[in-house]
Amino acid sequence: MATSASNRGTLSRHPGRFQVTTVVSDEADSARPTRYHREQARSIITHNQSPDLHFDSSINPYRGCEHGCIYCFARPNHAYVDLSPGQDFEAEIFCKDNAAEVLRDTLRKPGYRCRPLVIGTATDPYQPVERERLITGEILQVLAECRHPFSLITKSALVLRDLDLIAPMAVEGRASVAVSVTTLDNRLKNQLEPRASGGRERLKTVRELARAGVPVTVLVAPLIPFINDQELEDIVEQVAAAGARSAGYVTLRLPHEVGPLWEEWLQRHYPERADRVMSALKEMHGGASYDSRWHHRQRGQGPMAELLARRFQVACQRHGLAPRESFILDSSAFRPPGLAGQMHLWEA
């Protein structure tokens, strides 16, 4: 299955670090369609032990993302399947069509321990193909049936489609949503995130979720010196007015192939700022464009990092936003699939 192409985050097919073959196409990159591949997942929950994260269990319904965000830290994952973290990441999307079935089987295992699941930690669970594939929606149906707590991370207004599943769980303390707001400038949005929802749509999404009783965190991410950092205070003010309860931020990360892709993007869109932007990033990472150390990679260090942290803290305090994910989700009502219908007997 394929869809017609429009603008992309990058026109580069920068090879992955493991790539041993070079793919040459007679088709112009600008006209290249997006192709969707059915992936039969053997497992669906990923676990991590990162001290930088507030969760340890997550689900990603898709590999690759058609939103085309040039800065996406998940781009290097396409190198593991001998594809380019550049345009292939946006144009070759792997869909875990059996995700809900695998999740149901996982949740009914005798040794399964319920803890909040975060959906969309690498690629967006509500990217355009979700309209037809419905994988995320099916996952939420399983979790709602089992009263299993979950959080969603997205930059798409499509999340409102599933409000009938999210809101009842949220009212019972078992669901939350994090909305990424990178910029409210649509011109910049179209350069950074060409196929994602616009900034005003994301404010509306925050407003509708909050109105339905869903706890909303806004992620100002990535925060990029001299590209979008001038919007920091305005974004915080507007998301607070829309009903967000908490907020967080992450500075630009450039792991592996993201670095050269980002520098190509800078030269294409902001050549006059490129040296200044890269100088600031290197200052934050000890002279390198990126430092992957835990407790460092998401914020950096030095004067610029300290200034951004202080500005963000002051803005959140001014508008009454709590630190990111300050609310706790309830795991106590979980019932495995197949037993969910008997809950009223157990709760009597």
Order of alpha helices (4+ residues) and beta strands (2+ residues): beta-beta-beta-beta-beta-alpha-beta-alpha-beta-alpha-alpha-beta-alpha-beta-alpha-alpha-beta-alpha-beta-alpha-alpha-alpha-beta-alpha
